[in-house]
């Protein structure tokens, strides 16, 4: 996880022309026990850009993706 956070932070800061922290120090692990729990977590993550005020609808977020009929589509 540290490697992913480090690399993505460097890329995000480079793309935005800034430096500094991107990620929080701690992480939280949760065991997903069933499909309903997984779907709830997916919905929560997809709504993060909306809660942050970046977009009005999750589908408007440039990094949003979903999978339909086995093919990957981006919004």
PQR file with spaces between the fields and no chain letter, atoms N, CA, C, O and H, PARSE charges and radii, in Angstrom:
ATOM       1  N    UNK     1       0.821   -1.187    0.000 -0.4000 1.5000
ATOM       2  CA   UNK     1       0.000    0.000    0.000 -0.0000 2.0000
ATOM       3  C    UNK     1       0.869    1.256    0.000  0.5500 1.7000
ATOM       4  O    UNK     1       0.552    2.248   -0.657 -0.5500 1.4000
ATOM       5  N    UNK     2       1.964    1.193    0.746 -0.4000 1.5000
ATOM       6  CA   UNK     2       2.853    2.360    0.813 -0.0000 2.0000
ATOM       7  C    UNK     2       3.398    2.722   -0.568  0.5500 1.7000
ATOM       8  O    UNK     2       3.482    3.903   -0.904 -0.5500 1.4000
ATOM       9  H    UNK     2       2.221    0.387    1.280  0.4000 1.0000
ATOM      10  N    UNK     3       3.766    1.732   -1.366 -0.4000 1.5000
ATOM      11  CA   UNK     3       4.301    2.005   -2.698 -0.0000 2.0000
ATOM      12  C    UNK     3       3.256    2.675   -3.589  0.5500 1.7000
ATOM      13  O    UNK     3       3.575    3.593   -4.344 -0.5500 1.4000
ATOM      14  H    UNK     3       3.698    0.773   -1.093  0.4000 1.0000
ATOM      15  N    UNK     4       2.024    2.218   -3.499 -0.4000 1.5000
ATOM      16  CA   UNK     4       0.940    2.803   -4.298 -0.0000 2.0000
ATOM      17  C    UNK     4       0.697    4.250   -3.877  0.5500 1.7000
ATOM      18  O    UNK     4       0.573    5.140   -4.718 -0.5500 1.4000
ATOM      19  H    UNK     4       1.765    1.472   -2.885  0.4000 1.0000
ATOM      20  N    UNK     5       0.629    4.475   -2.558 -0.4000 1.5000
ATOM      21  CA   UNK     5       0.384    5.827   -2.057 -0.0000 2.0000
ATOM      22  C    UNK     5       1.534    6.767   -2.416  0.5500 1.7000
ATOM      23  O    UNK     5       1.300    7.920   -2.778 -0.5500 1.4000
ATOM      24  H    UNK     5       0.729    3.752   -1.874  0.4000 1.0000
ATOM      25  N    UNK     6       2.756    6.290   -2.320 -0.4000 1.5000
ATOM      26  CA   UNK     6       3.907    7.122   -2.627 -0.0000 2.0000
ATOM      27  C    UNK     6       3.934    7.514   -4.104  0.5500 1.7000
ATOM      28  O    UNK     6       4.065    8.691   -4.440 -0.5500 1.4000
ATOM      29  H    UNK     6       2.946    5.354   -2.026  0.4000 1.0000
ATOM      30  N    UNK     7       3.811    6.535   -4.967 -0.4000 1.5000
ATOM      31  CA   UNK     7       3.855    6.799   -6.411 -0.0000 2.0000
ATOM      32  C    UNK     7       2.702    7.688   -6.850  0.5500 1.7000
ATOM      33  O    UNK     7       2.898    8.628   -7.621 -0.5500 1.4000
ATOM      34  H    UNK     7       3.705    5.579   -4.695  0.4000 1.0000
ATOM      35  N    UNK     8       1.504    7.397   -6.364 -0.4000 1.5000
ATOM      36  CA   UNK     8       0.363    8.205   -6.778 -0.0000 2.0000
ATOM      37  C    UNK     8       0.479    9.635   -6.239  0.5500 1.7000
ATOM      38  O    UNK     8       0.090   10.581   -6.923 -0.5500 1.4000
ATOM      39  H    UNK     8       1.345    6.633   -5.738  0.4000 1.0000
ATOM      40  N    UNK     9       1.007    9.804   -5.027 -0.4000 1.5000
ATOM      41  CA   UNK     9       1.190   11.148   -4.482 -0.0000 2.0000
ATOM      42  C    UNK     9       2.163   11.957   -5.335  0.5500 1.7000
ATOM      43  O    UNK     9       1.922   13.133   -5.608 -0.5500 1.4000
ATOM      44  H    UNK     9       1.323    9.035   -4.471  0.4000 1.0000
ATOM      45  N    UNK    10       3.254   11.332   -5.753 -0.4000 1.5000
ATOM      46  CA   UNK    10       4.212   12.028   -6.620 -0.0000 2.0000
ATOM      47  C    UNK    10       3.554   12.435   -7.931  0.5500 1.7000
ATOM      48  O    UNK    10       3.744   13.558   -8.398 -0.5500 1.4000
ATOM      49  H    UNK    10       3.450   10.377   -5.530  0.4000 1.0000
ATOM      50  N    UNK    11       2.789   11.539   -8.524 -0.4000 1.5000
ATOM      51  CA   UNK    11       2.126   11.848   -9.803 -0.0000 2.0000
ATOM      52  C    UNK    11       1.057   12.925   -9.654  0.5500 1.7000
ATOM      53  O    UNK    11       0.935   13.806  -10.505 -0.5500 1.4000
ATOM      54  H    UNK    11       2.635   10.627   -8.145  0.4000 1.0000
ATOM      55  N    UNK    12       0.281   12.852   -8.572 -0.4000 1.5000
ATOM      56  CA   UNK    12      -0.758   13.854   -8.332 -0.0000 2.0000
ATOM      57  C    UNK    12      -0.123   15.230   -8.151  0.5500 1.7000
ATOM      58  O    UNK    12      -0.561   16.204   -8.764 -0.5500 1.4000
ATOM      59  H    UNK    12       0.379   12.135   -7.881  0.4000 1.0000
ATOM      60  N    UNK    13       0.906   15.312   -7.311 -0.4000 1.5000
ATOM      61  CA   UNK    13       1.568   16.598   -7.083 -0.0000 2.0000
ATOM      62  C    UNK    13       2.209   17.137   -8.348  0.5500 1.7000
ATOM      63  O    UNK    13       2.168   18.342   -8.594 -0.5500 1.4000
ATOM      64  H    UNK    13       1.262   14.521   -6.813  0.4000 1.0000
ATOM      65  N    UNK    14       2.799   16.268   -9.155 -0.4000 1.5000
ATOM      66  CA   UNK    14       3.409   16.707  -10.408 -0.0000 2.0000
ATOM      67  C    UNK    14       2.341   17.240  -11.355  0.5500 1.7000
ATOM      68  O    UNK    14       2.524   18.292  -11.968 -0.5500 1.4000
ATOM      69  H    UNK    14       2.832   15.289   -8.956  0.4000 1.0000
ATOM      70  N    UNK    15       1.228   16.524  -11.479 -0.4000 1.5000
ATOM      71  CA   UNK    15       0.145   16.948  -12.368 -0.0000 2.0000
ATOM      72  C    UNK    15      -0.459   18.285  -11.932  0.5500 1.7000
ATOM      73  O    UNK    15      -0.865   19.092  -12.768 -0.5500 1.4000
ATOM      74  H    UNK    15       1.079   15.669  -10.981  0.4000 1.0000
ATOM      75  N    UNK    16      -0.513   18.509  -10.627 -0.4000 1.5000
ATOM      76  CA   UNK    16      -1.100   19.736  -10.098 -0.0000 2.0000
ATOM      77  C    UNK    16      -0.076   20.856   -9.905  0.5500 1.7000
ATOM      78  O    UNK    16      -0.428   21.975   -9.533 -0.5500 1.4000
ATOM      79  H    UNK    16      -0.183   17.854   -9.948  0.4000 1.0000
ATOM      80  N    UNK    17       1.198   20.538  -10.164 -0.4000 1.5000
ATOM      81  CA   UNK    17       2.256   21.531  -10.011 -0.0000 2.0000
ATOM      82  C    UNK    17       2.446   21.990   -8.581  0.5500 1.7000
ATOM      83  O    UNK    17       2.681   23.172   -8.326 -0.5500 1.4000
ATOM      84  H    UNK    17       1.484   19.629  -10.467  0.4000 1.0000
ATOM      85  N    UNK    18       2.346   21.070   -7.660 -0.4000 1.5000
ATOM      86  CA   UNK    18       2.486   21.411   -6.248 -0.0000 2.0000
ATOM      87  C    UNK    18       3.264   20.326   -5.521  0.5500 1.7000
ATOM      88  O    UNK    18       3.629   19.314   -6.119 -0.5500 1.4000
ATOM      89  H    UNK    18       2.155   20.110   -7.866  0.4000 1.0000
ATOM      90  N    UNK    19       3.514   20.527   -4.263 -0.4000 1.5000
ATOM      91  CA   UNK    19       4.163   19.525   -3.426 -0.0000 2.0000
ATOM      92  C    UNK    19       3.355   19.337   -2.161  0.5500 1.7000
ATOM      93  O    UNK    19       2.340   20.001   -1.947 -0.5500 1.4000
ATOM      94  H    UNK    19       3.218   21.349   -3.777  0.4000 1.0000
ATOM      95  N    UNK    20       3.814   18.436   -1.338 -0.4000 1.5000
ATOM      96  CA   UNK    20       3.152   18.241   -0.056 -0.0000 2.0000
ATOM      97  C    UNK    20       2.391   16.943    0.039  0.5500 1.7000
ATOM      98  O    UNK    20       2.418   16.102   -0.860 -0.5500 1.4000
ATOM      99  H    UNK    20       4.638   17.897   -1.512  0.4000 1.0000
ATOM     100  N    UNK    21       1.709   16.808    1.161 -0.4000 1.5000
ATOM     101  CA   UNK    21       1.006   15.572    1.475 -0.0000 2.0000
ATOM     102  C    UNK    21      -0.258   15.415    0.636  0.5500 1.7000
ATOM     103  O    UNK    21      -0.951   16.387    0.336 -0.5500 1.4000
ATOM     104  H    UNK    21       1.687   17.491    1.892  0.4000 1.0000
ATOM     105  N    UNK    22      -0.538   14.181    0.271 -0.4000 1.5000
ATOM     106  CA   UNK    22      -1.759   13.847   -0.452 -0.0000 2.0000
ATOM     107  C    UNK    22      -2.615   12.903    0.383  0.5500 1.7000
ATOM     108  O    UNK    22      -3.839   13.030    0.416 -0.5500 1.4000
ATOM     109  H    UNK    22       0.025   13.392    0.516  0.4000 1.0000
ATOM     110  N    UNK    23      -1.973   11.962    1.052 -0.4000 1.5000
ATOM     111  CA   UNK    23      -2.673   10.894    1.773 -0.0000 2.0000
ATOM     112  C    UNK    23      -2.579   11.080    3.274  0.5500 1.7000
ATOM     113  O    UNK    23      -1.624   11.670    3.781 -0.5500 1.4000
ATOM     114  H    UNK    23      -0.978   11.858    1.025  0.4000 1.0000
ATOM     115  N    UNK    24      -3.579   10.572    3.982 -0.4000 1.5000
ATOM     116  CA   UNK    24      -3.532   10.549    5.434 -0.0000 2.0000
ATOM     117  C    UNK    24      -2.562    9.458    5.877  0.5500 1.7000
ATOM     118  O    UNK    24      -2.313    8.506    5.137 -0.5500 1.4000
ATOM     119  H    UNK    24      -4.354   10.093    3.570  0.4000 1.0000
ATOM     120  N    UNK    25      -2.014    9.596    7.087 -0.4000 1.5000
ATOM     121  CA   UNK    25      -1.055    8.623    7.608 -0.0000 2.0000
ATOM     122  C    UNK    25      -1.667    7.247    7.830  0.5500 1.7000
ATOM     123  O    UNK    25      -1.084    6.235    7.442 -0.5500 1.4000
ATOM     124  H    UNK    25      -2.217   10.369    7.688  0.4000 1.0000
ATOM     125  N    UNK    26      -2.827    7.209    8.446 -0.4000 1.5000
ATOM     126  CA   UNK    26      -3.402    5.918    8.817 -0.0000 2.0000
ATOM     127  C    UNK    26      -4.201    5.307    7.663  0.5500 1.7000
ATOM     128  O    UNK    26      -4.590    5.993    6.718 -0.5500 1.4000
ATOM     129  H    UNK    26      -3.301    8.031    8.761  0.4000 1.0000
ATOM     130  N    UNK    27      -4.425    4.025    7.771 -0.4000 1.5000
ATOM     131  CA   UNK    27      -5.313    3.337    6.824 -0.0000 2.0000
ATOM     132  C    UNK    27      -6.299    2.525    7.645  0.5500 1.7000
ATOM     133  O    UNK    27      -6.061    2.248    8.821 -0.5500 1.4000
ATOM     134  H    UNK    27      -4.109    3.468    8.539  0.4000 1.0000
ATOM     135  N    UNK    28      -7.372    2.156    7.040 -0.4000 1.5000
ATOM     136  CA   UNK    28      -8.416    1.421    7.734 -0.0000 2.0000
ATOM     137  C    UNK    28      -8.764    0.196    6.902  0.5500 1.7000
ATOM     138  O    UNK    28      -9.155    0.317    5.741 -0.5500 1.4000
ATOM     139  H    UNK    28      -7.565    2.381    6.085  0.4000 1.0000
ATOM     140  N    UNK    29      -8.624   -0.955    7.485 -0.4000 1.5000
ATOM     141  CA   UNK    29      -8.962   -2.197    6.803 -0.0000 2.0000
ATOM     142  C    UNK    29     -10.309   -2.698    7.301  0.5500 1.7000
ATOM     143  O    UNK    29     -10.611   -2.617    8.491 -0.5500 1.4000
ATOM     144  H    UNK    29      -8.307   -1.053    8.428  0.4000 1.0000
ATOM     145  N    UNK    30     -11.104   -3.207    6.397 -0.4000 1.5000
ATOM     146  CA   UNK    30     -12.412   -3.734    6.739 -0.0000 2.0000
ATOM     147  C    UNK    30     -12.623   -5.000    5.923  0.5500 1.7000
ATOM     148  O    UNK    30     -12.421   -4.992    4.708 -0.5500 1.4000
ATOM     149  H    UNK    30     -10.859   -3.273    5.430  0.4000 1.0000
ATOM     150  N    UNK    31     -13.017   -6.061    6.558 -0.4000 1.5000
ATOM     151  CA   UNK    31     -13.276   -7.323    5.867 -0.0000 2.0000
ATOM     152  C    UNK    31     -14.660   -7.250    5.238  0.5500 1.7000
ATOM     153  O    UNK    31     -15.654   -7.012    5.924 -0.5500 1.4000
ATOM     154  H    UNK    31     -13.180   -6.067    7.544  0.4000 1.0000
ATOM     155  N    UNK    32     -14.715   -7.456    3.941 -0.4000 1.5000
ATOM     156  CA   UNK    32     -15.996   -7.488    3.243 -0.0000 2.0000
ATOM     157  C    UNK    32     -16.505   -8.917    3.270  0.5500 1.7000
ATOM     158  O    UNK    32     -15.884   -9.829    2.724 -0.5500 1.4000
ATOM     159  H    UNK    32     -13.907   -7.649    3.383  0.4000 1.0000
ATOM     160  N    UNK    33     -17.640   -9.091    3.910 -0.4000 1.5000
ATOM     161  CA   UNK    33     -18.148  -10.436    4.137 -0.0000 2.0000
ATOM     162  C    UNK    33     -19.174  -10.899    3.109  0.5500 1.7000
ATOM     163  O    UNK    33     -19.442  -12.095    2.996 -0.5500 1.4000
ATOM     164  H    UNK    33     -18.145   -8.350    4.353  0.4000 1.0000
ATOM     165  N    UNK    34     -19.741   -9.971    2.368 -0.4000 1.5000
ATOM     166  CA   UNK    34     -20.733  -10.376    1.371 -0.0000 2.0000
ATOM     167  C    UNK    34     -20.825   -9.313    0.277  0.5500 1.7000
ATOM     168  O    UNK    34     -20.233   -8.239    0.386 -0.5500 1.4000
ATOM     169  H    UNK    34     -19.523   -8.999    2.460  0.4000 1.0000
ATOM     170  N    UNK    35     -21.571   -9.629   -0.772 -0.4000 1.5000
ATOM     171  CA   UNK    35     -21.671   -8.728   -1.920 -0.0000 2.0000
ATOM     172  C    UNK    35     -22.353   -7.410   -1.543  0.5500 1.7000
ATOM     173  O    UNK    35     -21.997   -6.354   -2.064 -0.5500 1.4000
ATOM     174  H    UNK    35     -22.051  -10.501   -0.861  0.4000 1.0000
ATOM     175  N    UNK    36     -23.331   -7.474   -0.639 -0.4000 1.5000
ATOM     176  CA   UNK    36     -24.014   -6.249   -0.222 -0.0000 2.0000
ATOM     177  C    UNK    36     -23.031   -5.290    0.429  0.5500 1.7000
ATOM     178  O    UNK    36     -23.055   -4.091    0.150 -0.5500 1.4000
ATOM     179  H    UNK    36     -23.620   -8.332   -0.215  0.4000 1.0000
ATOM     180  N    UNK    37     -22.170   -5.806    1.290 -0.4000 1.5000
ATOM     181  CA   UNK    37     -21.167   -4.979    1.943 -0.0000 2.0000
ATOM     182  C    UNK    37     -20.212   -4.381    0.909  0.5500 1.7000
ATOM     183  O    UNK    37     -19.854   -3.207    1.005 -0.5500 1.4000
ATOM     184  H    UNK    37     -22.151   -6.780    1.517  0.4000 1.0000
ATOM     185  N    UNK    38     -19.806   -5.164   -0.059 -0.4000 1.5000
ATOM     186  CA   UNK    38     -18.928   -4.683   -1.121 -0.0000 2.0000
ATOM     187  C    UNK    38     -19.598   -3.557   -1.895  0.5500 1.7000
ATOM     188  O    UNK    38     -18.979   -2.523   -2.145 -0.5500 1.4000
ATOM     189  H    UNK    38     -20.096   -6.118   -0.137  0.4000 1.0000
ATOM     190  N    UNK    39     -20.847   -3.746   -2.272 -0.4000 1.5000
ATOM     191  CA   UNK    39     -21.563   -2.726   -3.037 -0.0000 2.0000
ATOM     192  C    UNK    39     -21.725   -1.435   -2.246  0.5500 1.7000
ATOM     193  O    UNK    39     -21.665   -0.347   -2.820 -0.5500 1.4000
ATOM     194  H    UNK    39     -21.350   -4.585   -2.069  0.4000 1.0000
ATOM     195  N    UNK    40     -21.929   -1.541   -0.938 -0.4000 1.5000
ATOM     196  CA   UNK    40     -22.030   -0.351   -0.092 -0.0000 2.0000
ATOM     197  C    UNK    40     -20.705    0.408   -0.076  0.5500 1.7000
ATOM     198  O    UNK    40     -20.693    1.636   -0.150 -0.5500 1.4000
ATOM     199  H    UNK    40     -21.978   -2.424   -0.472  0.4000 1.0000
ATOM     200  N    UNK    41     -19.601   -0.312    0.020 -0.4000 1.5000
ATOM     201  CA   UNK    41     -18.286    0.336    0.044 -0.0000 2.0000
ATOM     202  C    UNK    41     -17.975    0.982   -1.303  0.5500 1.7000
ATOM     203  O    UNK    41     -17.423    2.081   -1.353 -0.5500 1.4000
ATOM     204  H    UNK    41     -19.611   -1.310    0.080  0.4000 1.0000
ATOM     205  N    UNK    42     -18.326    0.307   -2.387 -0.4000 1.5000
ATOM     206  CA   UNK    42     -18.112    0.871   -3.724 -0.0000 2.0000
ATOM     207  C    UNK    42     -18.908    2.168   -3.871  0.5500 1.7000
ATOM     208  O    UNK    42     -18.378    3.175   -4.341 -0.5500 1.4000
ATOM     209  H    UNK    42     -18.774   -0.586   -2.346  0.4000 1.0000
ATOM     210  N    UNK    43     -20.169    2.141   -3.472 -0.4000 1.5000
ATOM     211  CA   UNK    43     -21.011    3.337   -3.555 -0.0000 2.0000
ATOM     212  C    UNK    43     -20.425    4.477   -2.730  0.5500 1.7000
ATOM     213  O    UNK    43     -20.434    5.629   -3.163 -0.5500 1.4000
ATOM     214  H    UNK    43     -20.599    1.323   -3.090  0.4000 1.0000
ATOM     215  N    UNK    44     -19.917    4.157   -1.546 -0.4000 1.5000
ATOM     216  CA   UNK    44     -19.306    5.174   -0.683 -0.0000 2.0000
ATOM     217  C    UNK    44     -18.094    5.815   -1.376  0.5500 1.7000
ATOM     218  O    UNK    44     -17.967    7.039   -1.405 -0.5500 1.4000
ATOM     219  H    UNK    44     -19.910    3.221   -1.194  0.4000 1.0000
ATOM     220  N    UNK    45     -17.223    4.994   -1.923 -0.4000 1.5000
ATOM     221  CA   UNK    45     -16.013    5.507   -2.576 -0.0000 2.0000
ATOM     222  C    UNK    45     -16.382    6.344   -3.798  0.5500 1.7000
ATOM     223  O    UNK    45     -15.786    7.397   -4.028 -0.5500 1.4000
ATOM     224  H    UNK    45     -17.326    4.000   -1.900  0.4000 1.0000
ATOM     225  N    UNK    46     -17.352    5.891   -4.581 -0.4000 1.5000
ATOM     226  CA   UNK    46     -17.743    6.626   -5.783 -0.0000 2.0000
ATOM     227  C    UNK    46     -18.359    7.984   -5.455  0.5500 1.7000
ATOM     228  O    UNK    46     -18.326    8.888   -6.290 -0.5500 1.4000
ATOM     229  H    UNK    46     -17.836    5.036   -4.394  0.4000 1.0000
ATOM     230  N    UNK    47     -18.909    8.140   -4.276 -0.4000 1.5000
ATOM     231  CA   UNK    47     -19.503    9.413   -3.872 -0.0000 2.0000
ATOM     232  C    UNK    47     -18.489   10.379   -3.252  0.5500 1.7000
ATOM     233  O    UNK    47     -18.826   11.533   -2.991 -0.5500 1.4000
ATOM     234  H    UNK    47     -18.936    7.405   -3.598  0.4000 1.0000
ATOM     235  N    UNK    48     -17.255    9.929   -3.013 -0.4000 1.5000
ATOM     236  CA   UNK    48     -16.246   10.807   -2.407 -0.0000 2.0000
ATOM     237  C    UNK    48     -16.055   12.118   -3.167  0.5500 1.7000
ATOM     238  O    UNK    48     -16.012   13.166   -2.522 -0.5500 1.4000
ATOM     239  H    UNK    48     -16.981    8.991   -3.225  0.4000 1.0000
ATOM     240  N    UNK    49     -15.937   12.125   -4.510 -0.4000 1.5000
ATOM     241  CA   UNK    49     -15.762   13.404   -5.218 -0.0000 2.0000
ATOM     242  C    UNK    49     -16.970   14.328   -5.055  0.5500 1.7000
ATOM     243  O    UNK    49     -16.821   15.550   -5.062 -0.5500 1.4000
ATOM     244  H    UNK    49     -15.972   11.274   -5.034  0.4000 1.0000
ATOM     245  N    UNK    50     -18.155   13.753   -4.908 -0.4000 1.5000
ATOM     246  CA   UNK    50     -19.361   14.561   -4.697 -0.0000 2.0000
ATOM     247  C    UNK    50     -19.308   15.198   -3.314  0.5500 1.7000
ATOM     248  O    UNK    50     -19.542   16.397   -3.169 -0.5500 1.4000
ATOM     249  H    UNK    50     -18.276   12.761   -4.902  0.4000 1.0000
ATOM     250  N    UNK    51     -19.001   14.393   -2.295 -0.4000 1.5000
ATOM     251  CA   UNK    51     -18.912   14.919   -0.936 -0.0000 2.0000
ATOM     252  C    UNK    51     -17.831   15.990   -0.815  0.5500 1.7000
ATOM     253  O    UNK    51     -17.965   16.928   -0.029 -0.5500 1.4000
ATOM     254  H    UNK    51     -18.811   13.418   -2.412  0.4000 1.0000
ATOM     255  N    UNK    52     -16.762   15.849   -1.593 -0.4000 1.5000
ATOM     256  CA   UNK    52     -15.670   16.824   -1.558 -0.0000 2.0000
ATOM     257  C    UNK    52     -16.000   18.087   -2.354  0.5500 1.7000
ATOM     258  O    UNK    52     -15.225   19.043   -2.343 -0.5500 1.4000
ATOM     259  H    UNK    52     -16.653   15.087   -2.232  0.4000 1.0000
ATOM     260  N    UNK    53     -17.144   18.099   -3.044 -0.4000 1.5000
ATOM     261  CA   UNK    53     -17.551   19.267   -3.818 -0.0000 2.0000
ATOM     262  C    UNK    53     -16.843   19.399   -5.153  0.5500 1.7000
ATOM     263  O    UNK    53     -16.865   20.469   -5.760 -0.5500 1.4000
ATOM     264  H    UNK    53     -17.774   17.322   -3.053  0.4000 1.0000
ATOM     265  N    UNK    54     -16.212   18.323   -5.620 -0.4000 1.5000
ATOM     266  CA   UNK    54     -15.498   18.372   -6.896 -0.0000 2.0000
ATOM     267  C    UNK    54     -16.436   18.285   -8.088  0.5500 1.7000
ATOM     268  O    UNK    54     -16.162   18.862   -9.141 -0.5500 1.4000
ATOM     269  H    UNK    54     -16.194   17.453   -5.127  0.4000 1.0000
ATOM     270  N    UNK    55     -17.531   17.573   -7.929 -0.4000 1.5000
ATOM     271  CA   UNK    55     -18.529   17.394   -8.982 -0.0000 2.0000
ATOM     272  C    UNK    55     -19.907   17.325   -8.345  0.5500 1.7000
ATOM     273  O    UNK    55     -20.026   17.125   -7.136 -0.5500 1.4000
ATOM     274  H    UNK    55     -17.754   17.105   -7.074  0.4000 1.0000
ATOM     275  N    UNK    56     -20.952   17.490   -9.157 -0.4000 1.5000
ATOM     276  CA   UNK    56     -22.310   17.380   -8.658 -0.0000 2.0000
ATOM     277  C    UNK    56     -22.823   15.957   -8.686  0.5500 1.7000
ATOM     278  O    UNK    56     -23.743   15.601   -7.950 -0.5500 1.4000
ATOM     279  H    UNK    56     -20.855   17.652  -10.139  0.4000 1.0000
ATOM     280  N    UNK    57     -22.218   15.141   -9.545 -0.4000 1.5000
ATOM     281  CA   UNK    57     -22.633   13.756   -9.729 -0.0000 2.0000
ATOM     282  C    UNK    57     -21.378   12.915   -9.924  0.5500 1.7000
ATOM     283  O    UNK    57     -20.458   13.333  -10.628 -0.5500 1.4000
ATOM     284  H    UNK    57     -21.471   15.430  -10.144  0.4000 1.0000
ATOM     285  N    UNK    58     -21.328   11.737   -9.313 -0.4000 1.5000
ATOM     286  CA   UNK    58     -20.132   10.888   -9.401 -0.0000 2.0000
ATOM     287  C    UNK    58     -19.751   10.576  -10.848  0.5500 1.7000
ATOM     288  O    UNK    58     -18.568   10.416  -11.147 -0.5500 1.4000
ATOM     289  H    UNK    58     -22.076   11.397   -8.742  0.4000 1.0000
ATOM     290  N    UNK    59     -20.723   10.486  -11.741 -0.4000 1.5000
ATOM     291  CA   UNK    59     -20.429   10.182  -13.142 -0.0000 2.0000
ATOM     292  C    UNK    59     -19.662   11.308  -13.842  0.5500 1.7000
ATOM     293  O    UNK    59     -19.050   11.085  -14.886 -0.5500 1.4000
ATOM     294  H    UNK    59     -21.684   10.616  -11.498  0.4000 1.0000
ATOM     295  N    UNK    60     -19.693   12.508  -13.272 -0.4000 1.5000
ATOM     296  CA   UNK    60     -18.978   13.652  -13.855 -0.0000 2.0000
ATOM     297  C    UNK    60     -17.491   13.643  -13.516  0.5500 1.7000
ATOM     298  O    UNK    60     -16.708   14.357  -14.143 -0.5500 1.4000
ATOM     299  H    UNK    60     -20.190   12.690  -12.424  0.4000 1.0000
ATOM     300  N    UNK    61     -17.098   12.844  -12.532 -0.4000 1.5000
ATOM     301  CA   UNK    61     -15.707   12.829  -12.082 -0.0000 2.0000
ATOM     302  C    UNK    61     -14.830   12.158  -13.133  0.5500 1.7000
ATOM     303  O    UNK    61     -15.137   11.055  -13.586 -0.5500 1.4000
ATOM     304  H    UNK    61     -17.734   12.264  -12.023  0.4000 1.0000
ATOM     305  N    UNK    62     -13.747   12.815  -13.520 -0.4000 1.5000
ATOM     306  CA   UNK    62     -12.884   12.332  -14.599 -0.0000 2.0000
ATOM     307  C    UNK    62     -12.221   10.991  -14.342  0.5500 1.7000
ATOM     308  O    UNK    62     -11.852   10.298  -15.290 -0.5500 1.4000
ATOM     309  H    UNK    62     -13.498   13.711  -13.152  0.4000 1.0000
ATOM     310  N    UNK    63     -12.061   10.610  -13.083 -0.4000 1.5000
ATOM     311  CA   UNK    63     -11.399    9.355  -12.761 -0.0000 2.0000
ATOM     312  C    UNK    63     -12.387    8.249  -12.428  0.5500 1.7000
ATOM     313  O    UNK    63     -11.985    7.150  -12.047 -0.5500 1.4000
ATOM     314  H    UNK    63     -12.360   11.173  -12.312  0.4000 1.0000
ATOM     315  N    UNK    64     -13.677    8.532  -12.570 -0.4000 1.5000
ATOM     316  CA   UNK    64     -14.714    7.531  -12.309 -0.0000 2.0000
ATOM     317  C    UNK    64     -14.699    6.479  -13.411  0.5500 1.7000
ATOM     318  O    UNK    64     -14.531    6.809  -14.585 -0.5500 1.4000
ATOM     319  H    UNK    64     -14.004    9.425  -12.880  0.4000 1.0000
ATOM     320  N    UNK    65     -14.874    5.225  -13.038 -0.4000 1.5000
ATOM     321  CA   UNK    65     -15.057    4.174  -14.044 -0.0000 2.0000
ATOM     322  C    UNK    65     -16.012    3.130  -13.501  0.5500 1.7000
ATOM     323  O    UNK    65     -16.165    2.959  -12.292 -0.5500 1.4000
ATOM     324  H    UNK    65     -15.010    4.957  -12.085  0.4000 1.0000
ATOM     325  N    UNK    66     -16.638    2.451  -14.418 -0.4000 1.5000
ATOM     326  CA   UNK    66     -17.528    1.360  -14.038 -0.0000 2.0000
ATOM     327  C    UNK    66     -17.471    0.311  -15.136  0.5500 1.7000
ATOM     328  O    UNK    66     -16.994    0.572  -16.240 -0.5500 1.4000
ATOM     329  H    UNK    66     -16.514    2.590  -15.400  0.4000 1.0000
ATOM     330  N    UNK    67     -17.947   -0.836  -14.827 -0.4000 1.5000
ATOM     331  CA   UNK    67     -17.867   -1.952  -15.759 -0.0000 2.0000
ATOM     332  C    UNK    67     -19.279   -2.399  -16.129  0.5500 1.7000
ATOM     333  O    UNK    67     -20.092   -2.706  -15.257 -0.5500 1.4000
ATOM     334  H    UNK    67     -18.335   -1.048  -13.930  0.4000 1.0000
ATOM     335  N    UNK    68     -19.559   -2.434  -17.426 -0.4000 1.5000
ATOM     336  CA   UNK    68     -20.846   -2.896  -17.936 -0.0000 2.0000
ATOM     337  C    UNK    68     -20.608   -4.003  -18.944  0.5500 1.7000
ATOM     338  O    UNK    68     -19.760   -3.865  -19.827 -0.5500 1.4000
ATOM     339  H    UNK    68     -18.898   -2.185  -18.134  0.4000 1.0000
ATOM     340  N    UNK    69     -21.330   -5.080  -18.829 -0.4000 1.5000
ATOM     341  CA   UNK    69     -21.269   -6.174  -19.810 -0.0000 2.0000
ATOM     342  C    UNK    69     -19.846   -6.647  -20.082  0.5500 1.7000
ATOM     343  O    UNK    69     -19.515   -6.998  -21.215 -0.5500 1.4000
ATOM     344  H    UNK    69     -22.018   -5.192  -18.112  0.4000 1.0000
ATOM     345  N    UNK    70     -19.009   -6.660  -19.062 -0.4000 1.5000
ATOM     346  CA   UNK    70     -17.661   -7.176  -19.206 -0.0000 2.0000
ATOM     347  C    UNK    70     -16.667   -6.231  -19.830  0.5500 1.7000
ATOM     348  O    UNK    70     -15.490   -6.575  -19.939 -0.5500 1.4000
ATOM     349  H    UNK    70     -19.277   -6.375  -18.142  0.4000 1.0000
ATOM     350  N    UNK    71     -17.096   -5.039  -20.250 -0.4000 1.5000
ATOM     351  CA   UNK    71     -16.161   -4.081  -20.849 -0.0000 2.0000
ATOM     352  C    UNK    71     -16.001   -2.895  -19.925  0.5500 1.7000
ATOM     353  O    UNK    71     -16.950   -2.493  -19.251 -0.5500 1.4000
ATOM     354  H    UNK    71     -18.052   -4.759  -20.161  0.4000 1.0000
ATOM     355  N    UNK    72     -14.833   -2.345  -19.890 -0.4000 1.5000
ATOM     356  CA   UNK    72     -14.577   -1.200  -19.014 -0.0000 2.0000
ATOM     357  C    UNK    72     -14.960    0.074  -19.754  0.5500 1.7000
ATOM     358  O    UNK    72     -14.557    0.286  -20.898 -0.5500 1.4000
ATOM     359  H    UNK    72     -14.062   -2.671  -20.437  0.4000 1.0000
ATOM     360  N    UNK    73     -15.734    0.909  -19.096 -0.4000 1.5000
ATOM     361  CA   UNK    73     -16.142    2.181  -19.683 -0.0000 2.0000
ATOM     362  C    UNK    73     -15.811    3.287  -18.709  0.5500 1.7000
ATOM     363  O    UNK    73     -15.886    3.098  -17.495 -0.5500 1.4000
ATOM     364  H    UNK    73     -16.062    0.737  -18.167  0.4000 1.0000
ATOM     365  N    UNK    74     -15.446    4.438  -19.236 -0.4000 1.5000
ATOM     366  CA   UNK    74     -15.198    5.593  -18.384 -0.0000 2.0000
ATOM     367  C    UNK    74     -16.283    6.624  -18.635  0.5500 1.7000
ATOM     368  O    UNK    74     -16.891    6.670  -19.705 -0.5500 1.4000
ATOM     369  H    UNK    74     -15.385    4.591  -20.222  0.4000 1.0000
ATOM     370  N    UNK    75     -16.508    7.433  -17.642 -0.4000 1.5000
ATOM     371  CA   UNK    75     -17.513    8.488  -17.773 -0.0000 2.0000
ATOM     372  C    UNK    75     -16.921    9.671  -18.484  0.5500 1.7000
ATOM     373  O    UNK    75     -17.607   10.671  -18.696 -0.5500 1.4000
ATOM     374  H    UNK    75     -16.014    7.396  -16.773  0.4000 1.0000
